[in-house]
Amino acid sequence: MTTIESPHRVEDRISELYSMLDGHTLNGNSAALKNLRKKAIEAFAAQGLPTRKTEAWKYTPVEKKLSVDHTVYHENRPLPLSKEEAHAFLVPGIDAYLAVTVNGKYIAELSNIEGLPNGTVFTPIDQASGSLGDLLVSRLDTQSDSSKSPFVALNTAFLKDGLVLHVPAKVHVDKPIYVLHLFDTDAHTIVQPRMLCVAERESEVTLIEQYVSLNEASHFINVVSEWAVSQQATFKHYQIQDLNTASTAVFNQYAYQEQHSYFATHTSTLKGGLIRNNLEIVPDAEECESHLLGFLLGSGTMHVDNHTLVDHKKPNCFSNELYKNILDDQSTGVFNGKVFVHQDAQKINAYQSNKSITLTNKARMYSKPELEIYADDVRCSHGATTGQLDAEALFYLRSRGLSQKQARSILLKAFAHDVIDAIEFEPLRDYVDSRLLESL
């Protein structure tokens, strides 16, 4: 672990740290990756961190969570737990290929990815070679684009550990690929997981990711994921965020779709400190189908910001977006979802909905659904509602002999059912449902 000690602002210190590590601790085997990192650190220095004056970040003061004391994690720590202890965090009952990372680094002895079908490859980025290495270089940072996001630039500049998944054409992966991301760091540590997934023509794969803090350290997690979904391919993604209350996490996730492809992502935020989910989907061909779903269970002083963009560039596509939030205590939710329809993208069907329930007078929700449409033959709608539990419904259930707690649990479960029921895997669906009931 390397500490930044010179007295500069955060951006300057990170740039200085990059200069110290470049060619030494960072992976310097590939000239292409070295050049990519160099451009990324320049982009980070040029953009700087967002502040409250940055429109897209005005409700989420993430710059306050990065200080001059932060370090960038790259050196290995002793493995903090055994295989049995690591697997205890897994959602029970899911039959899947398993990959476990600790502080962004793949740990083979905790994983089991043997038997992937018909040429499917799932490997650490630093082990990608040959044609897979060429694919990595050609695809990496093409969707995320460091020049447009300081957090993507920061992740790319220090790129070392990470995972790459390649599913060949016409291959249907028979069971989900499950990635358990564990974080065990000292305080004020930046950890930057990276993943690139490419599903080739007519392939099908499901990816489940779970993010778990092993201690209460105030780490900063900066994730970048890129998903390329080729013609007639199907890619389904589920994510569970279960971090500690001192953590700050920025998830930068990008999907690119080709003709007749299907992409769906479902994020369940169950615990954390400050979490920002940046999700951008580009259906860049006709007959694409895209689904974005999210569920937030806010408690304590959690602050969760879901920022989405569906960028419809071609005609005859469908997208559906549904985010639901239950906010308790002094938690805060933010939703800024945008559907962009280009002029030539006729016959788009796009739907967007954000619904929230605040359980206390101190819980807060800021919602801003947006449509920006330049085509005239489309069917698009958006809406947002925020309120408290229906007093009449509570009274009705209480009058039938239920306690206040029982009545509230029934109503909240009914509120969340459509977004939770959209989880296709029963063990995963039951796990999220049980966490909701447990919180009540």
Backbone hydrogen bonds, N-H to C=O, Kabsch-Sander energy under -0.5 kcal/mol:
donor,donor_aa,acceptor,acceptor_aa,energy
2,T,72,V,-1.0
4,I,70,H,-0.7
5,E,3,T,-0.6
8,H,6,S,-1.8
13,R,9,R,-2.4
14,I,10,V,-2.6
15,S,11,E,-2.1
16,E,12,D,-2.2
17,L,13,R,-2.4
18,Y,14,I,-2.4
19,S,15,S,-1.8
20,M,16,E,-1.6
21,L,17,L,-2.1
22,D,18,Y,-2.6
24,H,21,L,-2.7
25,T,21,L,-0.6
26,L,21,L,-1.2
27,N,159,L,-0.6
28,G,26,L,-0.7
31,A,29,N,-0.5
34,K,30,S,-2.2
35,N,31,A,-2.2
36,L,32,A,-2.1
37,R,33,L,-2.5
38,K,34,K,-2.0
39,K,35,N,-2.2
40,A,36,L,-1.8
41,I,37,R,-2.4
42,E,38,K,-1.6
43,A,39,K,-2.1
44,F,40,A,-2.5
45,A,41,I,-2.2
46,A,42,E,-2.0
47,Q,43,A,-2.1
48,G,44,F,-2.8
54,T,51,T,-1.8
55,E,53,K,-0.6
57,W,54,T,-2.3
58,K,55,E,-1.2
60,T,57,W,-1.3
62,V,60,T,-2.6
64,K,61,P,-1.2
65,K,62,V,-1.7
66,L,63,E,-1.0
67,S,65,K,-0.5
70,H,67,S,-1.6
71,T,188,H,-2.7
72,V,2,T,-1.1
73,Y,71,T,-0.6
73,Y,190,I,-2.5
86,A,82,S,-2.4
87,H,83,K,-2.5
88,A,84,E,-0.9
89,F,86,A,-1.6
90,L,87,H,-1.2
94,I,91,V,-1.1
95,D,93,G,-0.6
96,A,94,I,-0.7
97,Y,176,P,-2.5
98,L,112,N,-2.3
99,A,178,Y,-2.9
101,T,180,L,-2.6
102,V,105,K,-2.4
103,N,182,L,-3.1
105,K,102,V,-1.5
107,I,100,V,-3.0
108,A,106,Y,-0.6
110,L,107,I,-1.1
111,S,108,A,-1.4
112,N,98,L,-3.1
116,L,113,I,-0.8
120,T,117,P,-2.0
121,V,166,H,-2.4
123,T,164,V,-2.1
125,I,162,G,-2.1
127,Q,124,P,-1.8
128,A,125,I,-1.6
132,L,129,S,-1.2
133,G,129,S,-0.9
134,D,130,G,-2.0
135,L,131,S,-2.2
136,L,132,L,-2.5
137,V,133,G,-2.3
138,S,134,D,-2.2
139,R,135,L,-1.9
140,L,136,L,-2.7
142,T,139,R,-2.0
143,Q,139,R,-0.5
145,D,141,D,-0.7
148,K,145,D,-2.0
149,S,145,D,-0.6
149,S,146,S,-0.6
153,A,149,S,-2.4
154,L,150,P,-2.2
155,N,151,F,-2.1
156,T,152,V,-2.7
157,A,153,A,-2.4
158,F,154,L,-1.3
159,L,156,T,-1.5
160,K,161,D,-0.6
163,L,194,R,-2.3
164,V,123,T,-2.6
165,L,196,L,-3.0
166,H,121,V,-2.9
167,V,198,V,-2.7
170,K,201,R,-2.5
171,V,168,P,-1.6
172,H,170,K,-0.5
173,V,171,V,-0.7
173,V,204,E,-2.7
177,I,206,T,-2.7
178,Y,97,Y,-3.8
178,Y,176,P,-0.6
179,V,177,I,-0.5
179,V,208,I,-3.4
180,L,99,A,-2.6
180,L,178,Y,-0.6
181,H,179,V,-0.7
181,H,210,Q,-3.4
182,L,101,T,-2.9
182,L,180,L,-0.7
183,F,212,V,-1.8
188,H,218,S,-0.7
189,T,186,D,-0.5
190,I,71,T,-3.2
191,V,189,T,-0.6
191,V,220,F,-2.7
195,M,224,V,-2.0
196,L,163,L,-2.1
197,C,226,E,-3.0
198,V,165,L,-2.7
199,A,228,A,-2.9
200,E,167,V,-2.6
200,E,198,V,-0.7
202,E,231,Q,-2.1
203,S,200,E,-2.0
204,E,171,V,-2.3
205,V,234,T,-2.0
207,L,236,K,-3.0
208,I,177,I,-3.0
209,E,238,Y,-2.9
210,Q,179,V,-2.3
211,Y,240,I,-2.7
212,V,181,H,-2.8
212,V,210,Q,-0.5
213,S,242,D,-1.1
214,L,183,F,-3.0
215,N,183,F,-0.6
219,H,217,A,-1.9
220,F,189,T,-3.3
221,I,219,H,-0.5
221,I,248,T,-3.2
222,N,191,V,-2.8
222,N,220,F,-0.5
223,V,221,I,-0.5
223,V,250,V,-2.5
224,V,193,P,-1.7
225,S,252,N,-2.7
226,E,195,M,-2.3
227,W,254,Y,-3.0
228,A,197,C,-3.0
229,V,227,W,-0.6
229,V,256,Y,-3.2
230,S,199,A,-2.7
230,S,228,A,-0.7
232,Q,259,Q,-2.3
233,A,230,S,-2.1
234,T,203,S,-2.3
235,F,262,Y,-2.6
236,K,205,V,-2.1
237,H,264,A,-2.6
238,Y,207,L,-2.6
239,Q,266,H,-2.7
240,I,209,E,-2.7
241,Q,268,S,-2.8
242,D,211,Y,-2.5
242,D,240,I,-0.6
243,L,271,K,-2.0
247,S,244,N,-1.3
248,T,219,H,-2.1
249,A,274,L,-2.7
250,V,221,I,-2.9
251,F,249,A,-0.5
251,F,276,R,-3.2
252,N,223,V,-2.7
252,N,250,V,-0.7
253,Q,251,F,-0.7
253,Q,278,N,-3.1
254,Y,225,S,-2.2
255,A,280,E,-2.6
256,Y,227,W,-2.6
257,Q,282,V,-2.7
258,E,229,V,-2.3
260,H,286,E,-1.9
261,S,258,E,-1.4
262,Y,233,A,-2.6
263,F,289,E,-2.4
264,A,235,F,-2.0
265,T,291,H,-2.2
266,H,237,H,-2.0
267,T,293,L,-2.3
268,S,239,Q,-3.2
269,T,267,T,-0.6
269,T,295,F,-3.0
270,L,241,Q,-2.6
270,L,268,S,-0.8
271,K,241,Q,-1.5
274,L,247,S,-2.1
275,I,273,G,-0.5
275,I,303,H,-3.0
276,R,249,A,-2.8
277,N,305,D,-3.2
278,N,251,F,-3.5
278,N,276,R,-0.7
279,L,277,N,-0.7
279,L,307,H,-2.6
280,E,253,Q,-2.5
281,I,309,L,-3.0
282,V,255,A,-2.6
284,D,257,Q,-2.0
284,D,282,V,-1.2
287,E,315,P,-0.6
287,E,316,N,-1.6
288,C,285,A,-0.5
289,E,261,S,-2.3
290,S,318,F,-2.2
291,H,263,F,-2.0
292,L,320,N,-2.6
293,L,265,T,-2.4
294,G,322,L,-2.0
295,F,267,T,-2.8
296,L,324,K,-2.3
297,L,269,T,-2.6
298,G,296,L,-0.7
298,G,326,I,-3.0
302,M,299,S,-2.3
303,H,273,G,-2.8
304,V,332,T,-2.4
305,D,275,I,-2.9
306,N,304,V,-0.5
306,N,334,V,-3.0
307,H,277,N,-3.2
307,H,305,D,-0.7
308,T,306,N,-0.5
308,T,336,N,-2.0
309,L,279,L,-2.1
310,V,338,K,-2.5
311,D,281,I,-2.9
311,D,309,L,-0.6
312,H,310,V,-0.9
312,H,340,F,-2.7
313,K,283,P,-1.3
313,K,311,D,-0.8
314,K,283,P,-0.8
316,N,346,Q,-2.3
318,F,288,C,-2.5
319,S,349,N,-2.5
320,N,290,S,-2.2
321,E,351,Y,-2.0
322,L,292,L,-2.6
323,Y,353,S,-2.3
324,K,294,G,-2.4
325,N,355,K,-2.1
326,I,296,L,-2.7
327,L,357,I,-2.9
328,D,298,G,-1.9
328,D,326,I,-0.6
330,Q,300,G,-1.6
331,S,328,D,-2.2
332,T,302,M,-2.8
333,G,364,R,-2.5
334,V,304,V,-2.3
335,F,366,Y,-2.8
336,N,306,N,-2.7
338,K,308,T,-1.8
339,V,370,E,-2.0
340,F,310,V,-2.9
340,F,338,K,-0.5
341,V,339,V,-0.5
341,V,372,E,-2.9
342,H,312,H,-2.5
342,H,340,F,-0.5
345,A,342,H,-1.5
346,Q,344,D,-1.6
347,K,377,D,-3.5
349,N,317,C,-2.5
350,A,348,I,-0.6
350,A,379,R,-2.3
351,Y,319,S,-2.1
352,Q,381,S,-1.4
353,S,321,E,-1.9
354,N,383,G,-1.9
355,K,323,Y,-2.3
356,S,385,T,-2.4
357,I,325,N,-2.4
358,T,387,G,-2.4
359,L,327,L,-3.2
359,L,357,I,-0.5
363,A,360,T,-0.5
364,R,331,S,-2.3
366,Y,333,G,-2.5
368,K,335,F,-2.7
370,E,337,G,-3.0
372,E,339,V,-2.9
374,Y,341,V,-2.1
378,V,376,D,-0.5
379,R,348,I,-3.3
381,S,350,A,-2.0
383,G,352,Q,-1.0
385,T,354,N,-2.0
387,G,356,S,-1.7
394,L,390,D,-2.2
395,F,391,A,-2.5
396,Y,392,E,-2.5
397,L,393,A,-2.2
398,R,394,L,-2.5
399,S,395,F,-2.5
400,R,396,Y,-0.6
400,R,397,L,-0.8
401,G,398,R,-1.8
402,L,397,L,-1.7
407,A,403,S,-2.7
408,R,404,Q,-2.4
409,S,405,K,-2.3
410,I,406,Q,-2.2
411,L,407,A,-2.1
412,L,408,R,-2.5
413,K,409,S,-2.4
414,A,410,I,-2.2
415,F,411,L,-2.1
416,A,412,L,-2.1
417,H,413,K,-1.0
419,V,416,A,-0.6
420,I,416,A,-2.3
421,D,417,H,-3.3
423,I,420,I,-1.9
424,E,422,A,-0.6
426,E,424,E,-0.6
429,R,425,F,-2.8
430,D,426,E,-3.1
431,Y,427,P,-1.7
432,V,428,L,-2.1
433,D,429,R,-2.3
434,S,430,D,-2.5
435,R,431,Y,-2.0
436,L,432,V,-1.9
437,L,433,D,-2.3
438,E,434,S,-2.7
439,S,435,R,-1.8
440,L,436,L,-0.9
440,L,437,L,-0.7
